[in-house]
Amino acid sequence: GCQRDSNDRVARRVAKRTMSALFDFQSFLCVVLLVICTCTYIRDRAPAVLNTREGFRGVFWKASRIGERMSPWVSLGCIAMGIKILFW
């Protein structure tokens, strides 16, 4: 009855608050943009750190390449994400 409906609503609210960034598209985009920007910065300051192109560290090398080659688009994405987070 009424108690069960109330418990279901509470459970849904708790599940919504504890969602991972992988399941919330806006948070996922924010994480991807931050990884790209961070890897690009690290590669600019210490290129030897992101020299490996294979394995797990290769993902970060690829992110830094995306940041280097598509920097105007990445910066526009960061600006748009910042505005969205601040005002919506």
C-alpha positions in Angstrom: 0.0 0.0 0.0 1.0 3.5 0.9 4.1 2.4 2.9 5.5 0.4 0.0 5.0 3.3 -2.5 6.8 5.6 -0.1 9.7 3.2 0.3 10.0 2.8 -3.5 10.2 6.6 -3.9 12.9 6.9 -1.3 14.9 4.0 -2.9 14.6 5.7 -6.3 15.9 9.0 -4.9 18.8 7.3 -3.2 19.7 5.4 -6.4 19.5 8.7 -8.4 21.9 10.4 -6.0 24.5 7.6 -6.0 24.6 7.2 -9.8 28.0 6.7 -11.3 29.4 9.1 -13.9 29.2 6.3 -16.4 25.4 6.3 -16.2 24.8 10.0 -16.2 25.6 11.4 -19.7 26.4 14.9 -18.5 28.8 13.6 -15.9 30.4 11.2 -18.3 31.1 14.0 -20.8 32.5 16.1 -18.0 34.9 13.3 -17.0 36.0 12.7 -20.6 36.7 16.4 -21.2 38.7 16.6 -17.9 40.7 13.5 -18.8 41.5 15.0 -22.3 42.5 18.4 -20.9 44.6 16.8 -18.1 46.4 14.5 -20.4 47.1 17.2 -22.9 48.5 19.4 -20.1 50.7 16.6 -18.7 52.0 15.8 -22.1 52.9 19.5 -22.7 54.8 19.7 -19.3 56.3 16.2 -19.1 56.2 14.4 -22.5 58.0 11.3 -21.2 55.2 10.5 -18.9 52.7 9.8 -21.7 55.2 8.2 -24.2 53.6 4.7 -24.1 51.1 4.1 -26.9 50.0 0.6 -25.8 48.2 -0.8 -22.9 46.3 1.1 -20.2 48.6 4.2 -20.4 48.0 4.2 -24.2 44.4 5.5 -23.4 45.9 8.6 -21.8 48.3 9.0 -24.7 45.4 8.9 -27.1 43.5 11.4 -24.9 46.4 13.8 -25.1 46.6 13.5 -28.9 42.8 14.3 -29.1 43.5 17.4 -26.9 46.4 18.5 -29.1 44.7 18.0 -32.5 41.2 19.1 -31.6 42.0 21.8 -29.0 39.5 24.4 -30.3 36.7 21.9 -30.2 37.8 20.6 -26.8 38.0 24.1 -25.4 34.5 24.9 -26.7 33.3 21.7 -25.1 34.8 22.7 -21.8 33.3 26.2 -22.0 29.9 24.7 -22.9 30.1 22.2 -20.0 31.1 24.9 -17.6 28.2 27.1 -18.5 25.8 24.2 -18.3 27.1 23.2 -14.9 27.0 26.7 -13.6 23.6 27.8 -14.9 21.5 24.6 -15.2 
